[in-house]
Structures are given as structure tokens and as C-alpha cells.
């Protein structure tokens, strides 16, 4: 997929924070997953774990 970029942990974290500021968690997880070629469900679980943290 041409929109995917290699996932660097800091970049993923920053992208998640920015996405969460603009959209609900499910959509944020989907957008970041698509951008970095990651698993949406795993990102969503990460978001939920950090919120509960």
C-alpha cells in the first residue's frame, strides 16, 4: 500500500495522540493503523489500556 510508512514507535505514539485529539478512539485506531500498516484492533486495545492506565 503506498500510503503506509514504516512504523517507528515514537511516530506511532505521536500519531495516536494527534488522532485522538480529533476523533473517537475507534476511528483514531483505524486511521493510524492504515497509515503505518498496523493492526487496528491492537492499536485500539493500546488506546483503551492507556486510558485505563
PDB file with SEQRES, HELIX, SHEET and CRYST1 records, atoms N, CA, C and O in Angstrom:
SEQRES   1 A   53  UNK UNK UNK UNK UNK UNK UNK UNK UNK UNK UNK UNK UNK          
SEQRES   2 A   53  UNK UNK UNK UNK UNK UNK UNK UNK UNK UNK UNK UNK UNK          
SEQRES   3 A   53  UNK UNK UNK UNK UNK UNK UNK UNK UNK UNK UNK UNK UNK          
SEQRES   4 A   53  UNK UNK UNK UNK UNK UNK UNK UNK UNK UNK UNK UNK UNK          
SEQRES   5 A   53  UNK                                                          
HELIX    1 AA1 UNK A    9  UNK A   22  1                                  14    
HELIX    2 AA2 UNK A   25  UNK A   36  1                                  12    
HELIX    3 AA3 UNK A   40  UNK A   52  1                                  13    
CRYST1    1.000    1.000    1.000  90.00  90.00  90.00 P 1           1          
ATOM      1  N   UNK A   1       0.850  -1.180   0.000  1.00  0.00           N  
ATOM      2  CA  UNK A   1       0.000   0.000   0.000  1.00  0.00           C  
ATOM      3  C   UNK A   1       0.892   1.238   0.000  1.00  0.00           C  
ATOM      4  O   UNK A   1       1.815   1.316   0.810  1.00  0.00           O  
ATOM      5  N   UNK A   2       0.656   2.172  -0.848  1.00  0.00           N  
ATOM      6  CA  UNK A   2       1.550   3.303  -0.993  1.00  0.00           C  
ATOM      7  C   UNK A   2       1.450   4.343   0.108  1.00  0.00           C  
ATOM      8  O   UNK A   2       2.375   5.140   0.267  1.00  0.00           O  
ATOM      9  N   UNK A   3       0.353   4.372   0.887  1.00  0.00           N  
ATOM     10  CA  UNK A   3       0.210   5.344   1.965  1.00  0.00           C  
ATOM     11  C   UNK A   3       0.874   4.894   3.260  1.00  0.00           C  
ATOM     12  O   UNK A   3       0.998   5.687   4.193  1.00  0.00           O  
ATOM     13  N   UNK A   4       1.300   3.642   3.335  1.00  0.00           N  
ATOM     14  CA  UNK A   4       1.917   3.127   4.545  1.00  0.00           C  
ATOM     15  C   UNK A   4       3.348   3.634   4.682  1.00  0.00           C  
ATOM     16  O   UNK A   4       4.081   3.735   3.698  1.00  0.00           O  
ATOM     17  N   UNK A   5       3.731   3.950   5.912  1.00  0.00           N  
ATOM     18  CA  UNK A   5       5.111   4.302   6.211  1.00  0.00           C  
ATOM     19  C   UNK A   5       5.604   3.341   7.273  1.00  0.00           C  
ATOM     20  O   UNK A   5       4.808   2.760   8.011  1.00  0.00           O  
ATOM     21  N   UNK A   6       6.924   3.169   7.355  1.00  0.00           N  
ATOM     22  CA  UNK A   6       7.483   2.254   8.345  1.00  0.00           C  
ATOM     23  C   UNK A   6       7.185   2.774   9.743  1.00  0.00           C  
ATOM     24  O   UNK A   6       7.355   3.961  10.022  1.00  0.00           O  
ATOM     25  N   UNK A   7       6.746   1.895  10.607  1.00  0.00           N  
ATOM     26  CA  UNK A   7       6.300   2.280  11.941  1.00  0.00           C  
ATOM     27  C   UNK A   7       7.471   2.434  12.909  1.00  0.00           C  
ATOM     28  O   UNK A   7       8.153   1.461  13.232  1.00  0.00           O  
ATOM     29  N   UNK A   8       7.693   3.647  13.359  1.00  0.00           N  
ATOM     30  CA  UNK A   8       8.626   3.943  14.434  1.00  0.00           C  
ATOM     31  C   UNK A   8       7.758   4.191  15.665  1.00  0.00           C  
ATOM     32  O   UNK A   8       6.772   4.923  15.584  1.00  0.00           O  
ATOM     33  N   UNK A   9       8.108   3.598  16.792  1.00  0.00           N  
ATOM     34  CA  UNK A   9       7.258   3.657  17.989  1.00  0.00           C  
ATOM     35  C   UNK A   9       6.904   5.086  18.387  1.00  0.00           C  
ATOM     36  O   UNK A   9       5.756   5.355  18.741  1.00  0.00           O  
ATOM     37  N   UNK A  10       7.856   5.997  18.336  1.00  0.00           N  
ATOM     38  CA  UNK A  10       7.576   7.388  18.697  1.00  0.00           C  
ATOM     39  C   UNK A  10       6.606   8.035  17.716  1.00  0.00           C  
ATOM     40  O   UNK A  10       5.731   8.805  18.112  1.00  0.00           O  
ATOM     41  N   UNK A  11       6.766   7.722  16.443  1.00  0.00           N  
ATOM     42  CA  UNK A  11       5.866   8.270  15.431  1.00  0.00           C  
ATOM     43  C   UNK A  11       4.437   7.746  15.605  1.00  0.00           C  
ATOM     44  O   UNK A  11       3.468   8.488  15.447  1.00  0.00           O  
ATOM     45  N   UNK A  12       4.327   6.465  15.930  1.00  0.00           N  
ATOM     46  CA  UNK A  12       3.012   5.869  16.150  1.00  0.00           C  
ATOM     47  C   UNK A  12       2.355   6.525  17.355  1.00  0.00           C  
ATOM     48  O   UNK A  12       1.177   6.876  17.301  1.00  0.00           O  
ATOM     49  N   UNK A  13       3.095   6.694  18.434  1.00  0.00           N  
ATOM     50  CA  UNK A  13       2.559   7.326  19.647  1.00  0.00           C  
ATOM     51  C   UNK A  13       2.091   8.751  19.358  1.00  0.00           C  
ATOM     52  O   UNK A  13       1.011   9.148  19.795  1.00  0.00           O  
ATOM     53  N   UNK A  14       2.883   9.507  18.638  1.00  0.00           N  
ATOM     54  CA  UNK A  14       2.515  10.877  18.289  1.00  0.00           C  
ATOM     55  C   UNK A  14       1.281  10.891  17.401  1.00  0.00           C  
ATOM     56  O   UNK A  14       0.370  11.692  17.610  1.00  0.00           O  
ATOM     57  N   UNK A  15       1.250  10.010  16.413  1.00  0.00           N  
ATOM     58  CA  UNK A  15       0.102   9.935  15.512  1.00  0.00           C  
ATOM     59  C   UNK A  15      -1.170   9.579  16.279  1.00  0.00           C  
ATOM     60  O   UNK A  15      -2.233  10.138  16.009  1.00  0.00           O  
ATOM     61  N   UNK A  16      -1.067   8.650  17.237  1.00  0.00           N  
ATOM     62  CA  UNK A  16      -2.225   8.276  18.047  1.00  0.00           C  
ATOM     63  C   UNK A  16      -2.729   9.465  18.857  1.00  0.00           C  
ATOM     64  O   UNK A  16      -3.933   9.717  18.905  1.00  0.00           O  
ATOM     65  N   UNK A  17      -1.828  10.188  19.486  1.00  0.00           N  
ATOM     66  CA  UNK A  17      -2.220  11.350  20.296  1.00  0.00           C  
ATOM     67  C   UNK A  17      -2.914  12.403  19.445  1.00  0.00           C  
ATOM     68  O   UNK A  17      -3.940  12.954  19.843  1.00  0.00           O  
ATOM     69  N   UNK A  18      -2.359  12.677  18.285  1.00  0.00           N  
ATOM     70  CA  UNK A  18      -2.968  13.672  17.393  1.00  0.00           C  
ATOM     71  C   UNK A  18      -4.329  13.207  16.896  1.00  0.00           C  
ATOM     72  O   UNK A  18      -5.277  13.990  16.843  1.00  0.00           O  
ATOM     73  N   UNK A  19      -4.421  11.945  16.536  1.00  0.00           N  
ATOM     74  CA  UNK A  19      -5.688  11.406  16.041  1.00  0.00           C  
ATOM     75  C   UNK A  19      -6.746  11.423  17.139  1.00  0.00           C  
ATOM     76  O   UNK A  19      -7.905  11.746  16.881  1.00  0.00           O  
ATOM     77  N   UNK A  20      -6.350  11.076  18.364  1.00  0.00           N  
ATOM     78  CA  UNK A  20      -7.299  11.045  19.471  1.00  0.00           C  
ATOM     79  C   UNK A  20      -7.809  12.439  19.829  1.00  0.00           C  
ATOM     80  O   UNK A  20      -8.905  12.582  20.370  1.00  0.00           O  
ATOM     81  N   UNK A  21      -7.026  13.447  19.530  1.00  0.00           N  
ATOM     82  CA  UNK A  21      -7.463  14.817  19.795  1.00  0.00           C  
ATOM     83  C   UNK A  21      -8.544  15.253  18.811  1.00  0.00           C  
ATOM     84  O   UNK A  21      -9.283  16.202  19.073  1.00  0.00           O  
ATOM     85  N   UNK A  22      -8.634  14.559  17.684  1.00  0.00           N  
ATOM     86  CA  UNK A  22      -9.540  14.982  16.624  1.00  0.00           C  
ATOM     87  C   UNK A  22     -10.693  14.027  16.350  1.00  0.00           C  
ATOM     88  O   UNK A  22     -11.640  14.388  15.651  1.00  0.00           O  
ATOM     89  N   UNK A  23     -10.626  12.802  16.895  1.00  0.00           N  
ATOM     90  CA  UNK A  23     -11.658  11.807  16.565  1.00  0.00           C  
ATOM     91  C   UNK A  23     -11.788  10.792  17.682  1.00  0.00           C  
ATOM     92  O   UNK A  23     -10.920  10.704  18.551  1.00  0.00           O  
ATOM     93  N   UNK A  24     -12.871  10.021  17.665  1.00  0.00           N  
ATOM     94  CA  UNK A  24     -13.053   8.986  18.693  1.00  0.00           C  
ATOM     95  C   UNK A  24     -12.000   7.876  18.579  1.00  0.00           C  
ATOM     96  O   UNK A  24     -11.390   7.701  17.524  1.00  0.00           O  
ATOM     97  N   UNK A  25     -11.791   7.131  19.666  1.00  0.00           N  
ATOM     98  CA  UNK A  25     -10.740   6.107  19.692  1.00  0.00           C  
ATOM     99  C   UNK A  25     -10.778   5.088  18.557  1.00  0.00           C  
ATOM    100  O   UNK A  25      -9.734   4.754  17.996  1.00  0.00           O  
ATOM    101  N   UNK A  26     -11.950   4.597  18.214  1.00  0.00           N  
ATOM    102  CA  UNK A  26     -12.037   3.595  17.153  1.00  0.00           C  
ATOM    103  C   UNK A  26     -11.567   4.123  15.811  1.00  0.00           C  
ATOM    104  O   UNK A  26     -10.848   3.446  15.077  1.00  0.00           O  
ATOM    105  N   UNK A  27     -11.980   5.331  15.504  1.00  0.00           N  
ATOM    106  CA  UNK A  27     -11.573   5.941  14.236  1.00  0.00           C  
ATOM    107  C   UNK A  27     -10.080   6.282  14.257  1.00  0.00           C  
ATOM    108  O   UNK A  27      -9.376   6.099  13.264  1.00  0.00           O  
ATOM    109  N   UNK A  28      -9.613   6.777  15.395  1.00  0.00           N  
ATOM    110  CA  UNK A  28      -8.186   7.102  15.528  1.00  0.00           C  
ATOM    111  C   UNK A  28      -7.337   5.855  15.312  1.00  0.00           C  
ATOM    112  O   UNK A  28      -6.338   5.892  14.593  1.00  0.00           O  
ATOM    113  N   UNK A  29      -7.738   4.751  15.938  1.00  0.00           N  
ATOM    114  CA  UNK A  29      -7.001   3.494  15.771  1.00  0.00           C  
ATOM    115  C   UNK A  29      -6.982   3.074  14.309  1.00  0.00           C  
ATOM    116  O   UNK A  29      -5.951   2.636  13.798  1.00  0.00           O  
ATOM    117  N   UNK A  30      -8.110   3.205  13.639  1.00  0.00           N  
ATOM    118  CA  UNK A  30      -8.193   2.833  12.232  1.00  0.00           C  
ATOM    119  C   UNK A  30      -7.311   3.685  11.342  1.00  0.00           C  
ATOM    120  O   UNK A  30      -6.629   3.170  10.455  1.00  0.00           O  
ATOM    121  N   UNK A  31      -7.323   4.996  11.577  1.00  0.00           N  
ATOM    122  CA  UNK A  31      -6.508   5.899  10.763  1.00  0.00           C  
ATOM    123  C   UNK A  31      -5.013   5.645  10.941  1.00  0.00           C  
ATOM    124  O   UNK A  31      -4.259   5.599   9.970  1.00  0.00           O  
ATOM    125  N   UNK A  32      -4.598   5.481  12.201  1.00  0.00           N  
ATOM    126  CA  UNK A  32      -3.175   5.241  12.472  1.00  0.00           C  
ATOM    127  C   UNK A  32      -2.758   3.860  11.959  1.00  0.00           C  
ATOM    128  O   UNK A  32      -1.666   3.703  11.413  1.00  0.00           O  
ATOM    129  N   UNK A  33      -3.611   2.882  12.132  1.00  0.00           N  
ATOM    130  CA  UNK A  33      -3.318   1.534  11.629  1.00  0.00           C  
ATOM    131  C   UNK A  33      -3.119   1.557  10.119  1.00  0.00           C  
ATOM    132  O   UNK A  33      -2.188   0.944   9.597  1.00  0.00           O  
ATOM    133  N   UNK A  34      -3.987   2.258   9.432  1.00  0.00           N  
ATOM    134  CA  UNK A  34      -3.901   2.355   7.976  1.00  0.00           C  
ATOM    135  C   UNK A  34      -2.609   3.053   7.560  1.00  0.00           C  
ATOM    136  O   UNK A  34      -1.931   2.615   6.631  1.00  0.00           O  
ATOM    137  N   UNK A  35      -2.276   4.137   8.252  1.00  0.00           N  
ATOM    138  CA  UNK A  35      -1.083   4.912   7.901  1.00  0.00           C  
ATOM    139  C   UNK A  35       0.201   4.107   8.070  1.00  0.00           C  
ATOM    140  O   UNK A  35       1.106   4.180   7.239  1.00  0.00           O  
ATOM    141  N   UNK A  36       0.269   3.334   9.161  1.00  0.00           N  
ATOM    142  CA  UNK A  36       1.506   2.624   9.472  1.00  0.00           C  
ATOM    143  C   UNK A  36       1.469   1.137   9.133  1.00  0.00           C  
ATOM    144  O   UNK A  36       2.460   0.435   9.332  1.00  0.00           O  
ATOM    145  N   UNK A  37       0.346   0.652   8.628  1.00  0.00           N  
ATOM    146  CA  UNK A  37       0.243  -0.761   8.287  1.00  0.00           C  
ATOM    147  C   UNK A  37       0.200  -1.659   9.514  1.00  0.00           C  
ATOM    148  O   UNK A  37       0.735  -2.768   9.504  1.00  0.00           O  
ATOM    149  N   UNK A  38      -0.446  -1.166  10.582  1.00  0.00           N  
ATOM    150  CA  UNK A  38      -0.535  -1.908  11.837  1.00  0.00           C  
ATOM    151  C   UNK A  38      -1.933  -2.475  12.022  1.00  0.00           C  
ATOM    152  O   UNK A  38      -2.850  -2.163  11.263  1.00  0.00           O  
ATOM    153  N   UNK A  39      -2.082  -3.311  13.039  1.00  0.00           N  
ATOM    154  CA  UNK A  39      -3.364  -3.929  13.341  1.00  0.00           C  
ATOM    155  C   UNK A  39      -4.256  -2.949  14.102  1.00  0.00           C  
ATOM    156  O   UNK A  39      -3.880  -2.473  15.173  1.00  0.00           O  
ATOM    157  N   UNK A  40      -5.421  -2.649  13.562  1.00  0.00           N  
ATOM    158  CA  UNK A  40      -6.342  -1.683  14.165  1.00  0.00           C  
ATOM    159  C   UNK A  40      -6.795  -2.119  15.548  1.00  0.00           C  
ATOM    160  O   UNK A  40      -6.864  -1.308  16.472  1.00  0.00           O  
ATOM    161  N   UNK A  41      -7.101  -3.396  15.687  1.00  0.00           N  
ATOM    162  CA  UNK A  41      -7.583  -3.900  16.980  1.00  0.00           C  
ATOM    163  C   UNK A  41      -6.505  -3.771  18.051  1.00  0.00           C  
ATOM    164  O   UNK A  41      -6.808  -3.449  19.200  1.00  0.00           O  
ATOM    165  N   UNK A  42      -5.262  -4.016  17.688  1.00  0.00           N  
ATOM    166  CA  UNK A  42      -4.161  -3.893  18.646  1.00  0.00           C  
ATOM    167  C   UNK A  42      -3.984  -2.434  19.063  1.00  0.00           C  
ATOM    168  O   UNK A  42      -3.755  -2.144  20.237  1.00  0.00           O  
ATOM    169  N   UNK A  43      -4.090  -1.526  18.108  1.00  0.00           N  
ATOM    170  CA  UNK A  43      -3.972  -0.107  18.447  1.00  0.00           C  
ATOM    171  C   UNK A  43      -5.129   0.351  19.323  1.00  0.00           C  
ATOM    172  O   UNK A  43      -4.934   1.128  20.257  1.00  0.00           O  
ATOM    173  N   UNK A  44      -6.329  -0.127  19.026  1.00  0.00           N  
ATOM    174  CA  UNK A  44      -7.486   0.235  19.836  1.00  0.00           C  
ATOM    175  C   UNK A  44      -7.308  -0.278  21.261  1.00  0.00           C  
ATOM    176  O   UNK A  44      -7.602   0.439  22.218  1.00  0.00           O  
ATOM    177  N   UNK A  45      -6.832  -1.503  21.409  1.00  0.00           N  
ATOM    178  CA  UNK A  45      -6.586  -2.064  22.739  1.00  0.00           C  
ATOM    179  C   UNK A  45      -5.536  -1.241  23.483  1.00  0.00           C  
ATOM    180  O   UNK A  45      -5.646  -1.022  24.689  1.00  0.00           O  
ATOM    181  N   UNK A  46      -4.534  -0.797  22.763  1.00  0.00           N  
ATOM    182  CA  UNK A  46      -3.492   0.049  23.356  1.00  0.00           C  
ATOM    183  C   UNK A  46      -4.075   1.371  23.843  1.00  0.00           C  
ATOM    184  O   UNK A  46      -3.746   1.834  24.936  1.00  0.00           O  
ATOM    185  N   UNK A  47      -4.938   1.977  23.037  1.00  0.00           N  
ATOM    186  CA  UNK A  47      -5.597   3.223  23.429  1.00  0.00           C  
ATOM    187  C   UNK A  47      -6.412   3.014  24.701  1.00  0.00           C  
ATOM    188  O   UNK A  47      -6.336   3.812  25.635  1.00  0.00           O  
ATOM    189  N   UNK A  48      -7.189   1.937  24.731  1.00  0.00           N  
ATOM    190  CA  UNK A  48      -8.026   1.669  25.888  1.00  0.00           C  
ATOM    191  C   UNK A  48      -7.193   1.381  27.140  1.00  0.00           C  
ATOM    192  O   UNK A  48      -7.553   1.809  28.236  1.00  0.00           O  
ATOM    193  N   UNK A  49      -6.086   0.660  26.981  1.00  0.00           N  
ATOM    194  CA  UNK A  49      -5.209   0.351  28.113  1.00  0.00           C  
ATOM    195  C   UNK A  49      -4.570   1.619  28.660  1.00  0.00           C  
ATOM    196  O   UNK A  49      -4.440   1.767  29.875  1.00  0.00           O  
ATOM    197  N   UNK A  50      -4.168   2.537  27.786  1.00  0.00           N  
ATOM    198  CA  UNK A  50      -3.561   3.785  28.222  1.00  0.00           C  
ATOM    199  C   UNK A  50      -4.585   4.674  28.921  1.00  0.00           C  
ATOM    200  O   UNK A  50      -4.247   5.380  29.871  1.00  0.00           O  
ATOM    201  N   UNK A  51      -5.825   4.643  28.460  1.00  0.00           N  
ATOM    202  CA  UNK A  51      -6.878   5.425  29.105  1.00  0.00           C  
ATOM    203  C   UNK A  51      -7.159   4.917  30.511  1.00  0.00           C  
ATOM    204  O   UNK A  51      -7.396   5.700  31.431  1.00  0.00           O  
ATOM    205  N   UNK A  52      -7.131   3.596  30.665  1.00  0.00           N  
ATOM    206  CA  UNK A  52      -7.420   2.985  31.964  1.00  0.00           C  
ATOM    207  C   UNK A  52      -6.212   3.022  32.896  1.00  0.00           C  
ATOM    208  O   UNK A  52      -6.336   2.865  34.111  1.00  0.00           O  
ATOM    209  N   UNK A  53      -5.028   3.237  32.290  1.00  0.00           N  
ATOM    210  CA  UNK A  53      -3.765   3.169  32.978  1.00  0.00           C  
ATOM    211  C   UNK A  53      -3.626   4.011  34.158  1.00  0.00           C  
ATOM    212  O   UNK A  53      -2.575   4.008  34.799  1.00  0.00           O  
TER     213      UNK A  53                                                      
END                                                                             
